[in-house]
Amino acid sequence: MSTSPDEQLIEQLAIGRLQSAYADVINRRAWDELEPLFEPDAPIRIDPVTRDAIELEGAAALGEFVGGAVERFAFFEFVILNSHVELPTAESPDEAAARIFMCEVRRDVGTLDWSVAYGVYHDRYRRSSGSWRFARRDYQSLTRTGGEVFPFPHHLAGG
């Protein structure tokens, strides 16, 4: 894209703010705040590797799923470890993509045992009404406390 370094920085920061807003909503378990972060029909795929992948559509379905999944944790922290953003191009000025490496730090309600899970998101973003939103999310687990290390999902490497 033939934009200035300043314009590229603005795009990078805007997408980073979206990623951080998502982490903030998840950490506060504020599921109703997911809605403005996603396109209404955004497909979301969650692949834990050790069981069938879960296919969802939109923020409400994601909030319901994640809310149920984290109920068993007295403490749950979603941490973005690294993010690689592919900025918009001249051909697609309102689309971008990213890989987000993340971990979840968790403490079980009953046992108070700690665990950590690592994974990667392959995201697609769309700018609408001047704001970036998640247009698609594909998540895959990479490893968990006491578990095996799963192969990196190279089939999603384009974004």
CYANA upper distance limits for C-alpha pairs under 8 A (distance plus 0.5 A):
  1 MET  CA     88 PRO  CA      7.37
  1 MET  CA     89 THR  CA      4.90
  1 MET  CA     90 ALA  CA      5.22
  1 MET  CA     91 GLU  CA      8.49
  2 SER  CA     89 THR  CA      8.48
  2 SER  CA     90 ALA  CA      7.48
  3 THR  CA      7 GLU  CA      6.49
  3 THR  CA      8 GLN  CA      7.07
  4 SER  CA      8 GLN  CA      6.83
  5 PRO  CA      9 LEU  CA      6.61
  6 ASP  CA     10 ILE  CA      6.77
  7 GLU  CA     11 GLU  CA      6.82
  8 GLN  CA     12 GLN  CA      6.65
  8 GLN  CA     87 LEU  CA      7.79
  9 LEU  CA     13 LEU  CA      6.59
 10 ILE  CA     14 ALA  CA      6.58
 11 GLU  CA     15 ILE  CA      6.73
 11 GLU  CA     87 LEU  CA      7.52
 12 GLN  CA     16 GLY  CA      6.57
 12 GLN  CA     85 VAL  CA      7.54
 12 GLN  CA     87 LEU  CA      7.56
 13 LEU  CA     17 ARG  CA      6.54
 14 ALA  CA     18 LEU  CA      6.99
 14 ALA  CA    131 SER  CA      8.47
 14 ALA  CA    132 TRP  CA      7.55
 15 ILE  CA     19 GLN  CA      6.86
 15 ILE  CA     85 VAL  CA      8.42
 15 ILE  CA    132 TRP  CA      6.91
 16 GLY  CA     20 SER  CA      6.63
 17 ARG  CA     21 ALA  CA      6.46
 18 LEU  CA     22 TYR  CA      6.78
 18 LEU  CA     37 LEU  CA      7.48
 18 LEU  CA    132 TRP  CA      7.44
 18 LEU  CA    133 ARG  CA      7.55
 19 GLN  CA     23 ALA  CA      6.99
 20 SER  CA     24 ASP  CA      6.62
 20 SER  CA     80 ILE  CA      8.44
 21 ALA  CA     25 VAL  CA      6.69
 21 ALA  CA     37 LEU  CA      8.41
 22 TYR  CA     26 ILE  CA      6.75
 22 TYR  CA     34 LEU  CA      7.59
 22 TYR  CA     37 LEU  CA      7.73
 23 ALA  CA     27 ASN  CA      6.58
 23 ALA  CA     78 PHE  CA      6.42
 23 ALA  CA     79 VAL  CA      7.43
 23 ALA  CA     80 ILE  CA      7.96
 24 ASP  CA     28 ARG  CA      6.67
 25 VAL  CA     29 ARG  CA      6.37
 25 VAL  CA     30 ALA  CA      5.65
 25 VAL  CA     31 TRP  CA      7.19
 25 VAL  CA     33 GLU  CA      6.93
 25 VAL  CA     34 LEU  CA      7.26
 26 ILE  CA     30 ALA  CA      7.03
 26 ILE  CA     31 TRP  CA      7.67
 26 ILE  CA     77 GLU  CA      8.47
 26 ILE  CA     78 PHE  CA      7.32
 27 ASN  CA     76 PHE  CA      7.06
 27 ASN  CA     77 GLU  CA      5.94
 27 ASN  CA     78 PHE  CA      6.48
 29 ARG  CA     67 GLY  CA      7.47
 30 ALA  CA     34 LEU  CA      8.02
 31 TRP  CA     60 ALA  CA      8.08
 31 TRP  CA     63 GLY  CA      5.41
 31 TRP  CA     64 GLU  CA      8.01
 31 TRP  CA     67 GLY  CA      7.76
 32 ASP  CA     60 ALA  CA      7.92
 32 ASP  CA     63 GLY  CA      7.88
 33 GLU  CA     37 LEU  CA      8.22
 34 LEU  CA     38 PHE  CA      7.39
 34 LEU  CA     59 ALA  CA      6.04
 34 LEU  CA     60 ALA  CA      7.85
 34 LEU  CA     63 GLY  CA      7.52
 35 GLU  CA     40 PRO  CA      8.17
 35 GLU  CA     58 GLY  CA      8.32
 35 GLU  CA     59 ALA  CA      5.61
 35 GLU  CA     60 ALA  CA      7.21
 36 PRO  CA    133 ARG  CA      8.06
 37 LEU  CA     59 ALA  CA      8.26
 37 LEU  CA    132 TRP  CA      8.31
 37 LEU  CA    133 ARG  CA      5.57
 37 LEU  CA    134 PHE  CA      6.71
 38 PHE  CA     42 ALA  CA      6.94
 38 PHE  CA     58 GLY  CA      7.18
 38 PHE  CA     59 ALA  CA      6.51
 38 PHE  CA    133 ARG  CA      5.46
 38 PHE  CA    134 PHE  CA      5.07
 38 PHE  CA    135 ALA  CA      6.80
 39 GLU  CA     58 GLY  CA      7.42
 39 GLU  CA    126 ARG  CA      8.33
 39 GLU  CA    133 ARG  CA      6.55
 39 GLU  CA    134 PHE  CA      6.49
 39 GLU  CA    135 ALA  CA      5.86
 40 PRO  CA     57 GLU  CA      8.46
 40 PRO  CA     58 GLY  CA      5.84
 40 PRO  CA     59 ALA  CA      7.64
 41 ASP  CA     57 GLU  CA      6.26
 41 ASP  CA     58 GLY  CA      5.63
 41 ASP  CA    135 ALA  CA      8.27
 42 ALA  CA     57 GLU  CA      6.02
 42 ALA  CA     58 GLY  CA      5.38
 42 ALA  CA     59 ALA  CA      8.16
 42 ALA  CA    134 PHE  CA      7.41
 42 ALA  CA    135 ALA  CA      5.39
 42 ALA  CA    136 ARG  CA      5.60
 42 ALA  CA    137 ARG  CA      8.16
 43 PRO  CA     55 GLU  CA      7.78
 43 PRO  CA     56 LEU  CA      6.43
 43 PRO  CA     57 GLU  CA      5.08
 43 PRO  CA     58 GLY  CA      6.84
 43 PRO  CA    135 ALA  CA      7.75
 43 PRO  CA    136 ARG  CA      5.64
 43 PRO  CA    137 ARG  CA      7.09
 44 ILE  CA     55 GLU  CA      6.39
 44 ILE  CA     56 LEU  CA      5.47
 44 ILE  CA     57 GLU  CA      6.32
 44 ILE  CA     58 GLY  CA      7.70
 44 ILE  CA     62 LEU  CA      8.07
 44 ILE  CA    136 ARG  CA      6.35
 44 ILE  CA    137 ARG  CA      5.26
 44 ILE  CA    138 ASP  CA      6.37
 44 ILE  CA    139 TYR  CA      8.44
 45 ARG  CA     53 ALA  CA      7.26
 45 ARG  CA     54 ILE  CA      6.19
 45 ARG  CA     55 GLU  CA      5.20
 45 ARG  CA     56 LEU  CA      6.78
 45 ARG  CA    137 ARG  CA      6.78
 45 ARG  CA    138 ASP  CA      5.25
 45 ARG  CA    139 TYR  CA      6.55
 46 ILE  CA     53 ALA  CA      6.01
 46 ILE  CA     54 ILE  CA      5.57
 46 ILE  CA     55 GLU  CA      7.09
 46 ILE  CA    138 ASP  CA      6.67
 46 ILE  CA    139 TYR  CA      5.31
 46 ILE  CA    140 GLN  CA      6.66
 47 ASP  CA     51 ARG  CA      8.23
 47 ASP  CA     52 ASP  CA      7.39
 47 ASP  CA     53 ALA  CA      4.75
 47 ASP  CA     54 ILE  CA      6.92
 47 ASP  CA    138 ASP  CA      8.33
 47 ASP  CA    139 TYR  CA      6.39
 47 ASP  CA    140 GLN  CA      5.16
 47 ASP  CA    141 SER  CA      6.94
 48 PRO  CA     52 ASP  CA      7.82
 48 PRO  CA     53 ALA  CA      6.92
 48 PRO  CA    140 GLN  CA      6.39
 48 PRO  CA    141 SER  CA      5.58
 49 VAL  CA     53 ALA  CA      7.66
 49 VAL  CA    140 GLN  CA      7.50
 49 VAL  CA    141 SER  CA      6.91
 49 VAL  CA    150 PHE  CA      8.03
 56 LEU  CA     61 ALA  CA      6.55
 56 LEU  CA     62 LEU  CA      7.03
 57 GLU  CA     61 ALA  CA      6.66
 57 GLU  CA     62 LEU  CA      7.87
 58 GLY  CA     62 LEU  CA      6.99
 59 ALA  CA     63 GLY  CA      6.54
 60 ALA  CA     64 GLU  CA      6.71
 61 ALA  CA     65 PHE  CA      6.68
 62 LEU  CA     66 VAL  CA      6.52
 63 GLY  CA     67 GLY  CA      6.17
 64 GLU  CA     68 GLY  CA      6.73
 65 PHE  CA     69 ALA  CA      6.76
 66 VAL  CA     70 VAL  CA      6.64
 67 GLY  CA     71 GLU  CA      6.82
 70 VAL  CA     76 PHE  CA      7.64
 72 ARG  CA    108 ASP  CA      6.48
 72 ARG  CA    109 VAL  CA      6.14
 72 ARG  CA    110 GLY  CA      8.42
 73 PHE  CA    106 ARG  CA      6.69
 73 PHE  CA    107 ARG  CA      5.84
 73 PHE  CA    108 ASP  CA      4.95
 73 PHE  CA    109 VAL  CA      5.50
 74 ALA  CA    106 ARG  CA      8.14
 74 ALA  CA    107 ARG  CA      6.14
 74 ALA  CA    108 ASP  CA      6.20
 74 ALA  CA    109 VAL  CA      5.09
 74 ALA  CA    112 LEU  CA      8.17
 75 PHE  CA    105 VAL  CA      8.24
 75 PHE  CA    106 ARG  CA      5.94
 75 PHE  CA    107 ARG  CA      5.48
 75 PHE  CA    108 ASP  CA      7.72
 75 PHE  CA    109 VAL  CA      8.34
 76 PHE  CA    104 GLU  CA      7.32
 76 PHE  CA    105 VAL  CA      6.29
 76 PHE  CA    106 ARG  CA      5.10
 76 PHE  CA    107 ARG  CA      7.15
 77 GLU  CA    104 GLU  CA      6.04
 77 GLU  CA    105 VAL  CA      5.64
 77 GLU  CA    106 ARG  CA      7.03
 78 PHE  CA    102 MET  CA      7.70
 78 PHE  CA    103 CYS  CA      6.59
 78 PHE  CA    104 GLU  CA      5.19
 78 PHE  CA    105 VAL  CA      7.21
 79 VAL  CA    102 MET  CA      6.04
 79 VAL  CA    103 CYS  CA      5.85
 79 VAL  CA    104 GLU  CA      6.68
 79 VAL  CA    105 VAL  CA      8.34
 80 ILE  CA    100 ILE  CA      7.33
 80 ILE  CA    101 PHE  CA      6.67
 80 ILE  CA    102 MET  CA      4.95
 80 ILE  CA    103 CYS  CA      7.20
 81 LEU  CA    100 ILE  CA      7.95
 81 LEU  CA    101 PHE  CA      5.91
 81 LEU  CA    102 MET  CA      5.48
 81 LEU  CA    103 CYS  CA      7.52
 82 ASN  CA    100 ILE  CA      6.31
 82 ASN  CA    101 PHE  CA      5.68
 82 ASN  CA    102 MET  CA      7.50
 83 SER  CA     98 ALA  CA      7.17
 83 SER  CA     99 ARG  CA      6.14
 83 SER  CA    100 ILE  CA      4.89
 83 SER  CA    101 PHE  CA      6.79
 84 HIS  CA     98 ALA  CA      5.84
 84 HIS  CA     99 ARG  CA      5.77
 84 HIS  CA    100 ILE  CA      7.07
 85 VAL  CA     96 ALA  CA      7.90
 85 VAL  CA     97 ALA  CA      6.35
 85 VAL  CA     98 ALA  CA      4.71
 85 VAL  CA     99 ARG  CA      7.17
 86 GLU  CA     96 ALA  CA      6.28
 86 GLU  CA     97 ALA  CA      5.59
 86 GLU  CA     98 ALA  CA      6.23
 86 GLU  CA    159 GLY  CA      7.77
 87 LEU  CA     95 GLU  CA      8.32
 87 LEU  CA     96 ALA  CA      5.70
 87 LEU  CA     97 ALA  CA      7.39
 88 PRO  CA     92 SER  CA      6.46
 88 PRO  CA     93 PRO  CA      5.40
 88 PRO  CA     94 ASP  CA      6.84
 88 PRO  CA     95 GLU  CA      5.93
 88 PRO  CA     96 ALA  CA      5.37
 89 THR  CA     93 PRO  CA      5.74
 89 THR  CA     95 GLU  CA      8.27
 92 SER  CA     96 ALA  CA      8.48
 94 ASP  CA    126 ARG  CA      6.06
 94 ASP  CA    127 ARG  CA      5.32
 94 ASP  CA    128 SER  CA      8.04
 95 GLU  CA    124 ARG  CA      7.75
 95 GLU  CA    125 TYR  CA      6.07
 95 GLU  CA    126 ARG  CA      5.19
 95 GLU  CA    127 ARG  CA      6.88
 96 ALA  CA    124 ARG  CA      6.44
 96 ALA  CA    125 TYR  CA      5.58
 96 ALA  CA    126 ARG  CA      7.11
 97 ALA  CA    122 HIS  CA      7.91
 97 ALA  CA    123 ASP  CA      5.91
 97 ALA  CA    124 ARG  CA      4.92
 97 ALA  CA    125 TYR  CA      6.28
 97 ALA  CA    159 GLY  CA      5.51
 98 ALA  CA    121 TYR  CA      8.33
 98 ALA  CA    122 HIS  CA      6.39
 98 ALA  CA    123 ASP  CA      5.68
 98 ALA  CA    124 ARG  CA      7.19
 98 ALA  CA    159 GLY  CA      5.81
 99 ARG  CA    120 VAL  CA      7.23
 99 ARG  CA    121 TYR  CA      6.02
 99 ARG  CA    122 HIS  CA      5.20
 99 ARG  CA    123 ASP  CA      6.79
 99 ARG  CA    159 GLY  CA      6.67
100 ILE  CA    120 VAL  CA      6.01
100 ILE  CA    121 TYR  CA      5.50
100 ILE  CA    122 HIS  CA      7.14
100 ILE  CA    123 ASP  CA      8.27
101 PHE  CA    118 TYR  CA      8.05
101 PHE  CA    119 GLY  CA      6.49
101 PHE  CA    120 VAL  CA      5.04
101 PHE  CA    121 TYR  CA      7.05
102 MET  CA    118 TYR  CA      6.30
102 MET  CA    119 GLY  CA      6.05
102 MET  CA    120 VAL  CA      6.63
102 MET  CA    121 TYR  CA      8.43
103 CYS  CA    116 VAL  CA      7.19
103 CYS  CA    117 ALA  CA      5.88
103 CYS  CA    118 TYR  CA      4.79
103 CYS  CA    119 GLY  CA      6.78
104 GLU  CA    116 VAL  CA      5.97
104 GLU  CA    117 ALA  CA      5.63
104 GLU  CA    118 TYR  CA      7.03
105 VAL  CA    114 TRP  CA      7.92
105 VAL  CA    115 SER  CA      6.67
105 VAL  CA    116 VAL  CA      5.24
105 VAL  CA    117 ALA  CA      7.38
106 ARG  CA    114 TRP  CA      6.13
106 ARG  CA    115 SER  CA      5.77
106 ARG  CA    116 VAL  CA      6.61
107 ARG  CA    112 LEU  CA      5.91
107 ARG  CA    113 ASP  CA      5.98
107 ARG  CA    114 TRP  CA      4.98
107 ARG  CA    115 SER  CA      6.90
108 ASP  CA    112 LEU  CA      5.19
108 ASP  CA    113 ASP  CA      5.90
108 ASP  CA    114 TRP  CA      7.09
115 SER  CA    144 ARG  CA      7.94
115 SER  CA    145 THR  CA      5.98
116 VAL  CA    144 ARG  CA      6.30
116 VAL  CA    145 THR  CA      5.91
117 ALA  CA    141 SER  CA      7.96
117 ALA  CA    142 LEU  CA      8.22
117 ALA  CA    143 THR  CA      6.48
117 ALA  CA    144 ARG  CA      4.74
117 ALA  CA    145 THR  CA      6.90
118 TYR  CA    141 SER  CA      6.57
118 TYR  CA    142 LEU  CA      5.89
118 TYR  CA    143 THR  CA      5.88
118 TYR  CA    144 ARG  CA      6.69
119 GLY  CA    139 TYR  CA      7.49
119 GLY  CA    140 GLN  CA      6.10
119 GLY  CA    141 SER  CA      4.68
119 GLY  CA    142 LEU  CA      5.14
119 GLY  CA    143 THR  CA      7.43
120 VAL  CA    139 TYR  CA      6.19
120 VAL  CA    140 GLN  CA      6.07
120 VAL  CA    141 SER  CA      7.07
120 VAL  CA    142 LEU  CA      7.51
121 TYR  CA    137 ARG  CA      7.02
121 TYR  CA    138 ASP  CA      5.95
121 TYR  CA    139 TYR  CA      4.87
121 TYR  CA    140 GLN  CA      7.11
122 HIS  CA    137 ARG  CA      6.50
122 HIS  CA    138 ASP  CA      5.61
122 HIS  CA    139 TYR  CA      6.93
122 HIS  CA    156 LEU  CA      7.15
122 HIS  CA    157 ALA  CA      8.15
122 HIS  CA    159 GLY  CA      5.98
123 ASP  CA    134 PHE  CA      7.56
123 ASP  CA    135 ALA  CA      8.11
123 ASP  CA    136 ARG  CA      6.21
123 ASP  CA    137 ARG  CA      5.15
123 ASP  CA    138 ASP  CA      6.80
123 ASP  CA    159 GLY  CA      6.78
124 ARG  CA    134 PHE  CA      6.65
124 ARG  CA    135 ALA  CA      5.85
124 ARG  CA    136 ARG  CA      5.49
124 ARG  CA    137 ARG  CA      7.02
124 ARG  CA    159 GLY  CA      7.36
125 TYR  CA    132 TRP  CA      6.82
125 TYR  CA    133 ARG  CA      5.99
125 TYR  CA    134 PHE  CA      5.13
125 TYR  CA    135 ALA  CA      5.36
125 TYR  CA    136 ARG  CA      7.36
126 ARG  CA    132 TRP  CA      6.08
126 ARG  CA    133 ARG  CA      5.98
126 ARG  CA    134 PHE  CA      6.94
126 ARG  CA    135 ALA  CA      6.14
127 ARG  CA    131 SER  CA      5.72
127 ARG  CA    132 TRP  CA      4.75
127 ARG  CA    133 ARG  CA      6.69
128 SER  CA    132 TRP  CA      6.96
128 SER  CA    133 ARG  CA      7.90
140 GLN  CA    153 PRO  CA      7.72
141 SER  CA    150 PHE  CA      7.71
142 LEU  CA    149 VAL  CA      6.38
142 LEU  CA    150 PHE  CA      5.50
142 LEU  CA    151 PRO  CA      7.48
142 LEU  CA    152 PHE  CA      7.33
143 THR  CA    147 GLY  CA      6.71
143 THR  CA    148 GLU  CA      6.45
143 THR  CA    149 VAL  CA      5.19
143 THR  CA    150 PHE  CA      6.53
144 ARG  CA    148 GLU  CA      7.67
144 ARG  CA    149 VAL  CA      8.19
153 PRO  CA    157 ALA  CA      7.64
